[in-house]
């Protein structure tokens, strides 16, 4: 199990919680016609959030994933590896529970900086 959150393009998401939850379910069907580890598919604000986020929480897969040697030399880095699923309007991120508080704090702060929405999937479903 992982600690999961999602950031999203505010201009694409519905405003009511009920409609947002339907939209969330649709987004997480992962039915878009592209791979889900390519940041170029995301909106500009989501790309900016991602590029800043991976400084502390590098991706497990894709072009920005650390080399195996870097992980072998740095157990702390391995603990911060994150599974990002990137859509056009959302980025879903799955973190190790051991970094849950730090991940939530950094992700939420960066969501404010880059003006993207924040949905705490594992933390009670709070939408900001």
C-alpha positions in Angstrom: 0.0 0.0 0.0 1.1 3.6 -0.6 0.2 7.1 0.4 -1.5 8.6 -2.7 -2.4 12.1 -3.7 -3.3 13.8 -7.0 -2.7 17.2 -8.3 -4.9 18.5 -11.1 -5.5 21.3 -13.6 -8.1 23.5 -11.8 -9.6 24.7 -15.1 -10.5 21.1 -16.1 -11.9 19.9 -12.7 -15.5 20.3 -11.6 -16.1 22.5 -8.6 -18.6 20.5 -6.5 -17.3 17.5 -4.6 -19.8 15.2 -6.1 -18.9 16.1 -9.6 -15.2 16.1 -8.8 -15.4 12.5 -7.5 -17.1 11.4 -10.8 -14.4 13.3 -12.7 -11.7 11.7 -10.5 -13.0 8.2 -11.2 -13.0 8.9 -14.9 -9.5 10.3 -14.8 -8.2 7.3 -12.9 -9.5 4.9 -15.6 -6.3 5.9 -17.4 -8.0 5.7 -20.8 -6.2 8.6 -22.5 -4.3 7.7 -25.7 -0.7 8.1 -24.5 1.8 6.6 -22.1 1.4 7.7 -18.5 5.1 8.4 -17.6 5.6 11.3 -20.1 5.4 14.7 -18.4 5.0 16.3 -21.9 1.4 15.2 -21.9 0.5 17.3 -18.9 -0.6 20.9 -18.8 2.1 23.5 -18.2 1.3 24.1 -14.5 1.3 20.4 -13.8 4.6 20.0 -15.6 6.1 22.8 -13.5 4.7 21.1 -10.3 6.2 17.8 -11.4 9.7 19.2 -12.2 9.9 20.8 -8.8 8.4 17.8 -7.0 10.9 15.3 -8.4 13.8 17.3 -6.7 12.7 15.7 -3.5 10.6 12.7 -4.7 12.2 11.3 -7.9 10.1 9.1 -10.2 10.4 5.3 -10.2 10.1 5.3 -14.0 10.6 7.4 -17.0 13.3 9.7 -18.2 13.8 11.4 -14.8 14.2 8.2 -12.8 17.5 8.0 -11.0 20.1 5.5 -12.2 20.4 2.2 -10.2 23.9 3.2 -9.0 22.5 6.3 -7.4 19.9 4.3 -5.5 22.5 1.8 -4.3 24.6 4.6 -2.9 21.8 6.5 -1.3 19.1 4.5 0.6 17.4 7.8 1.5 16.8 8.5 -2.2 15.3 5.0 -2.7 12.9 5.7 0.2 11.7 8.8 -1.7 11.0 7.1 -5.0 7.5 7.9 -6.2 5.3 6.3 -8.7 3.8 9.1 -10.8 1.0 8.5 -13.3 0.7 11.5 -15.6 -2.4 12.4 -17.5 -3.3 15.5 -19.5 -5.1 17.1 -16.5 -3.9 15.2 -13.5 -0.8 13.7 -11.9 -1.4 10.9 -9.5 1.5 10.2 -7.1 2.0 7.2 -4.9 4.6 7.5 -2.1 6.0 5.2 0.6 4.0 5.6 3.8 7.3 6.3 5.6 7.5 9.7 3.8 3.7 10.5 3.9 3.9 13.7 5.9 6.8 15.1 4.0 5.3 14.2 0.7 1.9 15.7 1.5 3.5 18.9 2.8 5.8 19.4 -0.2 3.2 18.5 -2.7 0.6 20.8 -1.2 3.0 23.7 -0.9 4.0 23.3 -4.6 0.4 22.9 -5.6 -0.2 26.4 -4.2 3.0 27.8 -5.9 2.0 26.4 -9.3 -1.8 27.0 -8.8 -2.8 23.4 -9.3 -5.5 21.6 -7.4 -4.6 19.1 -4.6 -6.5 16.0 -3.7 -5.4 14.0 -0.7 -6.6 10.6 -1.9 -5.2 8.6 1.1 -5.6 11.3 3.7 -9.4 11.5 3.9 -10.2 12.8 0.4 -9.6 16.5 1.1 -9.7 18.6 -2.0 -7.9 22.0 -2.2 
